[in-house]
Amino acid sequence: MLAHHAPPAHDPRQNFLLTALPEDEYARLLPHLELVPMPLGHALYESGMQMRHVYFPTTAIVSLLYVMEDGASAEIAVIGNDGIVGVSLFMGGETTTNRAVVQSAGHAYRLQGQLLKDEFNRAGGRRAGTMQNLLLRYSQALLTQMSQTAACNRHHSVDQQLCRWLLMSLDRLPANELIMTQELIANMLGVRREGVTEAAGKLHAASLINYHRGHITVLDRAGLEARVCECYAVVKQEFDRLLPEAITA
């Protein structure tokens, strides 16, 4: 048994959306939140698959990928402790055209989709609509991230895309180290592996990151921010604007 002064190893409120809920709504969900491991590369959803659960990541990061008929893929969004995986469930659809894959291993809390929909649609009471309002604003921020990512992938260099990807990942992790292969990064960005190798080499040579055997350690965050395109700031500002209580909670 843990001593009273020891912090819990896992806590649903490591997820900012759950933190932002008022106590009564959080208390209704808490008995139904199931801690699940999120191993690297694990697919939570495949395109067209029936969605039965949503996930609130705490220490993991999940990538939403669009997969082409020939198997090529490109990342359209990253979701970590800032959000929820499975917005289609409360936006009116039971399936998604995306693939959701664990990009950085860790844990998440899983909730049955019907329970979330019940809470989302709950009416009456003094604090009615908090969950619905929070999830709708998160969905708007996620749409901004998706559209900005599409523009970034089309108009900015692989170097800039890699900086954006690293900074967005760092914002959703408690540490400054990522465990990620160059092949997986290439799949995320939708570029050739050689392009990622070259871009990572430039960042390494500039002493911004250290890359060794799948471990990427960020040495100079300010240096990455100086190199990144405007896409990173646009997305971050929109999340801060739409979800201030979740960011500061």
ZAKE-387280 format. One record per atom (N, C-alpha, C, O, CB): residue in one letter; x negated, y negated, z negated. Coordinates in steps of 0.2 Angstrom, whole numbers, plus 5000, padded with zeros to 4 digits. Each point is the difference from the previous one (the first is absolute). Glycine has a CB too. Layout:
# residues N
aXYZ
...
//
This chain:
# residues 249
m499650065000
m500449945000
m499649945000
m499549994996
m501450074998
l499249895010
l499649945000
l500149964994
l500649994997
l499550015016
a499449964985
a500049964994
a500449945003
a500149985006
a498850054989
h501449935000
h500549955001
h499649945004
h500349975004
h500450064986
h498749965009
h499649955003
h499850015007
h499849955003
h499850024985
a500450095014
a499850025007
a500549985005
a500650024999
a498750084996
p500549875010
p500549985006
p500250075003
p499650045001
p499949845000
p501150125002
p500250065003
p499750015007
p499849955003
p501350034991
a498750085008
a499750015006
a500449985006
a499749985005
a499650114989
h501349925005
h500549995005
h500649964997
h500350024995
h499350085012
d500649854997
d500649964998
d500449985006
d499749975004
d499749994985
p501250055011
p500449975006
p499949935001
p500049975006
p500850124992
r499149874997
r499949935001
r499349985002
r499849945000
r501050044991
q498850075011
q499449985004
q500249985007
q499649975004
q499750114989
n501449935009
n500349985006
n500349934999
n500450004996
n499850125008
f499649835000
f500349944999
f500749995001
f500349964996
f498650005008
l501450085000
l500849995001
l500350034994
l500549974998
l499450045014
l499950044985
l500350034994
l499949954994
l500449994996
l499450135009
t499649854995
t499949954995
t500449945000
t500249984995
t498650065005
a501449945006
a500449945001
a500850014998
a500449965000
a498850015009
l501050104990
l500750014999
l500249984993
l499550014995
l500450095013
p500749874990
p500249994993
p500050074997
p500150055003
p500549845000
e499450104990
e499950064996
e500650055001
e499950065000
e499549874992
d501250055009
d500650045000
d499950045007
d500250065000
d500649864993
e499050055012
e500050045007
e499450054999
e500050055003
e500549855004
y499050074991
y499450054999
y500150064996
y499850065001
y499549845000
a501150094993
a500250054996
a500450055003
a500050064999
a500049864991
r500550065015
r500450055003
r499650045005
r500150065001
r500849864998
l498650065004
l499550035005
l499550054996
l499950055003
l500349865005
l499650074986
l499450034997
l500150084999
l499550035002
l500349864993
p500850135003
p500050074999
p500050045007
p499850065000
p500949924990
h499449995015
h500050035007
h499349995004
h500050035005
h501349964995
l498349984997
l499349985004
l499550064998
l499950024995
l500349865004
e499650155007
e499650064999
e499349995002
e499949985006
e501150094996
l498549944994
l499349995002
l499850055005
l500050064998
l499849884991
v499950045017
v499850055004
v499349985003
v499849945001
v501450095002
p498350024998
p499449995003
p500049985007
p500550035004
p499050054988
m500149885010
m500049985007
m499350015003
m499649965000
m501349954998
p499050155005
p499350025002
p499949965007
p500449995004
p499750124990
l499349885007
l499749975006
l500350035007
l499950075000
l499149894994
g501350015010
g500250035007
g500750034999
g500350035005
g498549994998
h501549994991
h500750035000
h500549965003
h500049944999
h499650114990
a500849985015
a500649965003
a500650014996
a500350054998
a499249975013
l500849924987
l500649994996
l500650015005
l500550034998
l498949904993
y500650045015
y500550015005
y499750015006
y499449975002
y501349954992
e499650115011
e499950015007
e500549965004
e500649994997
e498850125001
s500449875007
s500549965005
s500750045001
s499950065002
s499149885003
g501550034993
g500750045002
g500250044994
g500550035000
g499249975012
m499950014983
m500150054994
m500649964996
m500049944999
m498850115001
q501650004997
q500549974995
q499649984994
q499650044997
q501350045008
m499349864992
m499749974995
m500450024993
m500649985000
m498849935007
r500350124988
r500450024994
r499749964994
r500450004995
r499950115010
h499149864996
h499749974994
h499749935002
h499949995006
h499950134989
v500149845000
v499649945001
v499450014995
v500150044995
v500949885009
y498550044998
y499450014995
y499849934998
y499949955004
y499750155002
f500249894988
f499749944997
f499350014999
f499850034994
f501349935001
p498450035009
p499350014999
p499749964994
p500249954999
p499750085013
t499750004984
t499749974995
t499249995001
t499749954999
t501250104993
t498850015009
t499350005001
t499850025007
t499450015002
t500450014986
a500750005017
a499950025006
a500249955005
a500349954999
a499950174998
i499549885010
i500249965005
i500350045006
i499750055001
i499549864996
v501450075005
v500350045006
v500049965006
v500249945000
v500550124992
s499149975014
s500049965006
s500750035004
s500150055000
s498649945000
l501649965003
l500550015005
l499750005007
l499749955002
l501250004990
l499250105011
l499750015007
l500550015005
l500550034999
l498550024996
y500949925011
y500450025006
y499650055004
y499449985002
y501249904998
v499750175002
v499650065003
v500350005007
v500650015001
v499250064988
m499849935016
m500250015007
m500050075002
m499950044997
m499549855006
e500950125003
e500250075002
e499350045001
e500050064999
e501049905007
d498550004996
d499350045001
d499650014994
d499550025000
d500549935011
g500350034983
g499750014993
g499649944998
g499850004994
g500250125009
a499949835001
a499749944998
a500449964995
a500650005000
a498849995011
s500349984984
s500449964995
s499749944998
s499449985002
s500950134993
a500149845002
a499849944998
a500449984994
a500650014999
a499149955013
e499950014983
e500349984994
e500449945001
e499849955003
e499350104990
i501549955004
i500549945000
i500149964994
i500249954999
i500350115010
a499349984985
a500049974993
a499750044995
a499950065001
a501249895003
v498750024991
v499750044994
v500449984994
v500349944999
v498650065006
i501350054991
i500449994994
i499650034994
i499850065000
i501349955007
g498849954988
g499750034994
g500449984994
g500650015000
g498349985005
n500849994989
n500349984994
n500549945001
n500349984995
n498850074999
d500949925012
d500449945001
d500750025002
d500449955001
d498649995002
g501150124999
g500650025003
g500350065000
g499950044995
g499849885012
i500750104998
i500450075000
i500050035007
i500049965005
i500849994986
v499150115009
v500050045006
v500750035001
v500250044996
v498549985003
g501649965007
g500650035001
g500649955001
g500650014998
g499050094996
v500249845008
v500549945001
v500650025004
v500649974999
v498549954999
s500850135007
s500650025004
s500650024996
s500550005003
s498650035006
l500750004986
l500650034996
l500549954998
l500650024999
l498650074997
f500649855002
f500549964997
f500149945005
f500449964999
f499250064990
m500149995017
m500149955006
m500550035004
m500249975006
m498749984993
g501450115000
g500650025004
g499850065004
g500450035004
g500049864996
g499050145000
g499850055004
g499750064995
g499849994995
g499949945015
e500450134993
e499850064996
e499350035003
e499750044997
e501549985000
t498649955009
t499450025003
t499649945002
t500249954999
t500350165005
t498849914998
t499649945002
t499650025006
t499950065001
t500049904987
t499950005016
t499650015006
t499350004998
t499550015004
t501349945003
n499050044987
n499349994998
n499850074996
n500450044998
n499749835001
r499250135001
r499750064996
r499749964994
r499649955000
r500250135010
a500349954984
a499749974993
a499550054998
a500150064998
a501049884999
v498350045003
v499450044998
v499649964994
v499949945000
v500050115012
v499949994983
v499649984995
v499349985003
v499650045002
v501050034989
q499249865008
q499449985002
q499550004995
q499450015002
q501249915006
s499650074986
s499550004994
s500350044995
s500649984997
s498949915006
a500250164994
a500350054996
a500149974993
a499749954998
a499750145008
g501249934991
g500149984993
g500750034998
g500150065001
g499349835001
h501050074995
h500750024998
h500549955002
h499949955001
h499650114989
a501149975009
a500649965001
a500650034996
a500050054998
a499649925014
y500949994987
y500650024997
y500650015006
y500149965003
y499649984986
r500650125011
r500550025005
r500749994997
r500150024994
r499050065011
l501349904999
l500749994998
l500550035005
l499949995006
l499849914987
q500850135005
q500550035005
q500349945003
q500249954997
q500050154996
g499849905014
g500349955004
g500749984998
g500249945000
g499150105009
q501150014989
q500749984999
q500149964993
q500449955000
q499950155006
l499249914989
l500049964994
l499849935002
l500349954997
l499450154996
l499849895011
l499849935002
l500649975004
l500149944998
l498750095003
k501550005003
k500649975004
k500649984995
k500349955000
k499450125010
d500449974985
d500549994995
d499849934996
d500449964999
d499950175000
e499149874999
e499749944997
e500049945004
e500249944998
e499150134995
f500649945013
f499949945005
f500749975001
f500149945001
f499050125005
n501449994994
n500749985002
n500449984993
n500649995001
n499450085009
r499749944984
r500449994994
r500349935000
r499749955002
r499550134992
a501449915004
a500349944999
a500349994993
a500150044997
a500249965015
g499849934986
g500249994994
g499549994995
g499450035000
g501650035003
g499149904992
g499549994994
g499649945001
g500049975006
g500050154993
r499749854996
r499749945000
r499450005004
r499849955003
r500650034986
r499250085011
r499450005004
r500150045007
r499550025003
r499849984986
a501350005013
a500150045006
a499649975006
a499949945001
a501350094995
g498650015008
g499749985007
g499249994999
g499749995005
g501449964998
t498650064991
t499349995000
t499650055004
t499649985004
t500649984984
m500050105011
m499650055004
m500249995008
m499550005004
m500650094987
q500549905011
q500149985007
q499649945002
q499750015006
q501550044993
n498849904998
n499749945002
n499250015000
n499749985005
n501249954990
l498950115000
l499250015000
l499850045006
l499549995004
l500550014984
l500450065014
l499950045005
l500149975007
l499650015005
l500750084988
l500249865008
l500049975006
l499549955001
l499749995006
l501550024993
r498649954996
r499449965001
r499350045001
r499649985004
r501049944989
y499450145004
y499450045002
y500050025007
y499550005004
y500450044984
s500749985014
s500150025007
s499849945005
s499750025006
s501250074991
q499349855002
q499849955004
q499249995000
q499849985005
q501349964992
a498650064997
a499350005000
a499750055004
a499549995003
a500549964986
l500250115011
l499850065003
l500049995008
l499650025004
l500750064986
l500349895012
l500149995007
l499549945003
l499750015005
l501550024993
t498649934997
t499549955002
t499350035001
t499749995005
t500949924989
q499350145001
q499450045001
q499950045007
q499550005003
q500550014984
m500650025014
m500050045006
m499949965007
m499650015004
m501250074990
s499649865006
s499949965006
s499349975000
s499849995006
s501449984994
q498550014995
q499449975000
q499450055002
q499649985003
q500849944988
t499750145006
t499650055002
t500050025008
t499550015003
t500650044985
a500549955015
a500050015007
a499749945004
a499650025005
a501550044993
a498949884999
a499749945004
a499250014999
a499749995004
a501449944994
c498750094996
c499350004998
c499750065005
c499549995002
c500749974986
n500150105012
n499850055004
n499949985007
n499650035004
n500950054988
r499949885011
r500049985007
r499549945001
r499750005005
r501550034996
h498749924994
h499649945002
h499450004996
h499649955002
h501450005001
h498850084992
h499449994996
h499550065001
h500250065001
h500549874991
s498750065006
s499550055001
s500050054995
s500449994995
s498949925010
v500450154996
v500050054996
v499749984993
v500250024995
v499750065015
d499549884990
d499749974994
d500549974996
d500150014994
d498849975012
q501549974997
q500649974996
q500550044998
q500250004994
q499649905013
q500450154997
q500550054997
q499750044994
q500450014996
q500150005016
l498950014989
l499750044994
l500049964994
l500150024994
l499250055014
c500549864992
c500049964995
c500749994997
c500150014994
c498949935010
r501550055000
r500750004998
r500250064996
r500350004995
r500049925015
w499650144993
w500250064997
w499650024994
w500350024995
w499950025016
l499249944988
l499650014994
l500349954994
l500150024995
l498950015011
l501249914996
l500249954995
l500750024998
l500250004994
l499149915011
m501250114999
m500650024999
m500050074995
m500450004996
m500049955015
s499150094991
s500050064996
s499749984993
s500350034995
s499550045015
l499749894989
l499849984994
l500549974995
l500150014994
l498849975011
d501649984998
d500549974997
d500550054996
d500349984996
d499649925012
r500150164995
r500450054998
r499750054996
r500350064998
r500449925012
l498750014988
l499650054996
l499749974994
l499849945000
l499950125010
p500249984984
p499749974994
p499249995001
p499749974995
p501350084998
a498749985011
a499350005001
a499849975007
a500449995004
a499550114988
n499449905009
n499849975006
n499750055004
n499649985005
n500249914989
e500450175005
e499750065004
e500650035004
e500550024997
e498550004995
l500950005014
l500550045004
l499650065002
l499550005002
l501149905002
i499850164996
i499850065003
i500350015006
i500650025000
i499250034988
m499949945018
m500350005006
m499550025006
m499449975000
m501449944995
t499350135009
t499650025005
t500149955006
t500549975001
t499550154996
q499449875007
q500149965006
q500550025005
q500349965003
q498550014995
e501350105002
e500550035005
e500749974998
e500449995004
e498850114998
l500949914991
l500749984998
l500149925001
l500549985002
l499450124990
i499649865007
i500049935001
i500249995007
i500449965002
i498850014989
a500450065014
a500150005007
a500850015002
a500349975004
a498450064998
n501550034995
n500750015001
n500549954998
n500549985003
n499250144996
m500149854995
m500449954997
m500149935005
m500549985001
m499250074987
l499749935014
l499949945004
l500250025007
l500149955004
l499050014988
g500950105010
g500250025007
g499449985005
g500149985006
g501150004991
v498250035000
v499449985005
v499550075000
v500250044996
v499949835001
r499450125007
r499650065000
r499550004994
r499949954997
r500150045016
r499850074985
r499650014994
r499449965001
r499749974995
r500850145003
e499249895008
e499449965001
e500049924998
e499649974998
e500150125011
g500949894993
g500249934998
g500049984993
g499749954997
g500950055013
v499750054986
v499950004993
v499350004997
v499849974995
v501450085004
t498550005004
t499350014998
t499649935001
t499649984995
t500450155007
e500149845003
e499649945002
e500249944995
e499649974997
e500350075015
a500849964987
a500249944996
a499850014993
a499849964996
a501250035011
a499050084990
a499850014993
a499349994999
a499749984995
a501250105004
g498749935007
g499349995000
g499849934999
g499549984996
g500450125011
k500549864996
k499949925000
k500149984993
k499649964997
k500750035015
l500350034985
l500149984993
l499550034995
l499949964995
l501350045008
h498650064998
h499550034996
h499349965000
h499749984995
h500850135007
a499349875005
a499449965001
a500049934997
a499549974998
a500450105012
a500749914989
a500149934997
a500150004993
a500249954996
a500450025014
s499350094987
s500150024993
s500749984997
s500149984994
s498750005005
l501750035005
l500749994998
l500350064997
l500450004995
l499749915013
i499750154995
i500250074998
i499450044999
i499549995004
i501749995001
n498950084992
n499650055000
n500450065002
n500550024997
n498749944994
y500650085014
y500350065003
y499650065000
y499550005002
y501249925005
h499550134989
h499650065000
h500550064999
h500350014995
h498749935000
r501050115009
r500450065000
r500749994998
r500250034995
r498750035002
g501449905007
g500749994998
g500249954995
g500649994998
g499550125006
h499449874992
h500149954995
h499949935002
h499449985002
h500350114989
i500749865009
i499949935002
i500149964993
i500550004997
i499950025015
t499049954987
t500049954994
t500049935002
t499549995004
t500050104989
v500949875005
v500049935002
v499549964995
v500150004994
v501150015011
l498349964998
l499549974996
l500149925000
l499849974995
l499450125008
d501149895002
d500149925000
d500749995003
d500149995006
d498749994996
r501750014994
r500749995002
r500149935004
r500350005005
r500150084985
a499249875007
a500149945003
a499750005007
a500249965004
a499749994984
g499650095013
g499750005007
g500550035005
g500049985005
g498850034989
l501650045003
l500550035005
l500549955001
l500250005006
l499650114989
e500449855000
e500549955001
e499849955005
e500449975004
e500050054984
a498949965012
a499849955005
a500050035007
a500049965005
a499349994986
r500750115010
r500050035007
r500650025002
r500150015006
r498850034992
v501649974998
v500750035002
v500449955004
v499949944999
v500150144991
c500449955014
c500449955004
c500649984996
c500150024994
c499750045016
e500649894992
e500549974996
e500650054998
e500449984996
e499449915010
c500250174997
c500550054999
c500150024993
c500550014997
c499350035015
y499649974985
y500050024993
y500349944995
y500450024996
y498650055006
a500949874999
a500349954996
a500749995001
a500449994996
a498549955004
v501350075007
v500749995001
v500450054996
v500549994997
v499249975015
v500150104988
v500450064997
v500049994992
v500550014997
v499250075013
k499749904988
k499949994992
k500549954998
k500350004995
k498550045006
q501249905003
q500449944998
q500750025000
q500449984996
q498749945008
e501150125001
e500750025000
e500250054994
e500649994998
e499449995015
f499650064985
f500150044995
f500149964993
f500450014996
f499050095010
d500149864993
d500049954995
d500649964999
d500349994995
d498550015005
r501449985006
r500649955000
r500750044999
r500449984996
r499049955012
l500650134995
l500750044999
l500050044993
l500550014998
l499549995015
l499450014985
l500050054994
l499649974994
l499650034997
l500650075011
p499949844990
p499649974995
p500050034993
p499550014997
p500749885009
e500450134993
e500150044993
e499750065000
e499750034995
e501449925003
a498850095008
a499750065000
a499249995000
a499750044997
a501350015009
i498849904997
i499349995000
i499749984993
i499550024998
i500649945014
t500350004985
t499849974993
t500250044994
t499849994994
t500249905011
a500450164996
a500350044995
a499450044996
a500250034995
a500949985011
//
